[in-house]
Amino acid sequence: MPGTHNLEPRHEAPRRVVAVANLQEFFRDNLHGALERQHLAVEDQTEHYVVNLLTLFARSEALYEQSPDGPRLKPLVVMLTEALEARSTGDRHRGLQRLGDVSLFIAGFFAHSFARKLIDVDYHIAMGGSAYSALADALARGRSPVLAQVFAELAEKFQPLVDALNEVSESSYRHTDEDVLRLYELWLKTGSRRSYRILRRLGVNPAPSARTPQ
């Protein structure tokens, strides 16, 4: 397993640059619209959490960790190991939250960068959803029932939320033939309803029998 994730963007047609006065408002409006178009209902606290997450990770120093070779992301399995082996409950919770947050952001905004790589977006969905679920269970036994509900919903709706973030990320993106193949691959691996709808819109009719249950 590679020591770091290489998520350099592929060479693509230039995207339109949009001037944003308030990044948090930009993410809030775009995420809310994407959730409505995806017919995905989430609690206000959960939506607010995701907006704050996007705003935070828009700063690279919050997403990446410094290393002698420059900013890097730890492999998810290392994040999980560190969380499980944490010396305190608080450190364990923070480690699980970090794992879930990074997995959601990367799967939502870098899905196309996983093409032809050993670790794919479905791995991030599984790891992130499991981390949020474990964190929700732990908080439910403590004194944070509201946070427990937020993380439980993030765990339950992780894959549809990834779809919504994909839409926020690709709002001004034109799909190439290579992207159509990638969308089909994403649908096969994750059952993404958004990928299915885009494929149908692009004239591709995915056969339900082609999907292998994960």
N, C-alpha and C positions, 0 to 999 in steps of 0.2 A: 504494500500500500504506500503511495507516495507520501513524502513527509509534509508537503504543503499543497494547497490547491492552487492551480494555475488558472485564473479566471480572466485572462486577458481577452478583451472583446475581439471577435472575428472581424476581418476586413469586410465592410459592408458599404452600401450606399450611404452617404452622409444623411444624418437625421436633422430635422428642423430643430433649431435652437429656440426655446421659448424663454422669454424674460419673465422671471418670477420675483415679485416684490416680497412676498411672505411665503416661505417654504412650507410651513406648517399648514397654512390655509390652502396652498396648492395641493398638498397631499390629501388633506381632508376632503376637498371638493372632488378630486379625481377618484379617490378611493370610494367615497359615497356613491358617486355615479357608477363606478364599476360594480359595486355590490348590487345596486339596483338592476343593472343590466344583466348580471349573473343570477338574479333572483335569489340572492343569498342574504338572509336576515341574520344579523348579529346584534347582540346587546350594545347599547351606547358605550358602556365601559370598554367593551372589547374593541369596538371601532376606534375609540379614543386611544387605546393602547397601541394599536397598529399604526395609527397616524404618528404618535410620538416616536415609535420605533423607526419608521421611515425617516422622520426628521433627524433623529439622532444619527442613524447610519449614513445619512447623506454626507456626513463629515467622515472622511476616510480614517482619521485617527481614532474614531469611535468604533469603526468596524474592524480594522486591521490591527494586528499587534506587531510591535517593533521587534526585529531580529537583526543579527549581524549582517544579514543579506538584504535588509530593508523590510518594509511592511509585508506581513504574511498573515494568512489565516491558519490556525491550527487545524489538523484533520479532526473531523467530528468525533472519531473514536477516542482521540486524545482528550478532547473536551469532556466526553462522557466519563472516561476513566478518572480524570482529575476531579470531576464532580462527585463521583461515587466514593472516591478515596479521601474526600475533604475531611479535615479534622473537626470542623464544627458544622452544626446544622445550617447556620446562615451561609457558610461558604458552599455547602452542598446545594442549597436552594439557588444561590447566585450562579453557580456553575450550570445547573439545569436550565435556568432562565436564559443564560448566555447561549447555550447550545440550541434551545428552541428559537431564540431571536435570530441568531445567525443563519440557521437552517431556513427559516421562513423568508428572510430577506434575500438570501442567495438563490433559493428556488424561485422566488417571485421575480427577481430582477436579472438573473443571469442564466435562465433556463436554456437559452440557445448556446451559451458558452460550454455546456456540458457535452455537446455533440462529439462523438468519437472518443470520449474519455472513459476511464475505468469506473469512476464514481459518477453516477447519473443523478438526475433530479429526484427520482423515486427514492433513492437512498436518503437524501436530505429530508424528504417528506416523512419517511419512516422514523428517522432519528429525531427530527424536530417534534413530530407529533408525540412520540414516546416520552421525550423530555418534558414537554408541557403536561402530559398526562400524569407523570410521576410527581411533578411539582404541584399540580392541582390536588392530588391525593394527600400529599404531605401537608399542604396548607389547610386543607379541609379538616385535618385532625388538630390543627392549631387554632390560632385566633385571627385568621385572615380569610373569613368565608367569602368576602367579595372578590378578593384576588384569586381565590380558589376557583370561583365560578368563571372568571375571565380566562384563566389558563385551561380550565376544563373545556370551555367553548373553543379556544384556540386549538386544542388537541383534537376535538371532535370534527372541526371544520377546517383542518389544516390544508387539505388538498384544494377545496373550493376557494379558500383564501389565497392560495398560490395562484389559482386561475385569475382572481381579481387583481392581484399584484402584477401578473403578466400583462393584463390589459392596461394598467397604469403605466407600465414600462414601455409598452409597444403602441401607445396611443397614436403616434405619428409614423408608424413603421410599415413599409410595404414588404410583403412576403415574397421571397425568391423561391425558385424551384427547390433549392436545398432546404429552405425553411418548411416547405410543404412536407417533405420527407421527415423532417424533425418533428413537426406537429403530429404526424401519424405515429411516430415512435413514442412521443409523449402520451398520446391517447392509448396506445397499446400497453404502456407500462403503468400509467396512473389512472386511466379512465377519465381523464380531464374532459369535462363537458364543454369547456371553452374551446379546447383543441378540436373537438368533434364538430362544434358549430362552425368554426373557421374553415375546417376541411370541407364541410358541406357547402359553405358559401363559395369556396374556391373550386367547386365542382367535383370534389372527391367524396365518395360514399363509403365510409369505413364499414366493413362487415362485422357485426357483433361477435360472430363466431371466431374472429381472428384474435380476440383478446384472450390472454391466458390469465386466470385468476392468480393474484399475487399472494 
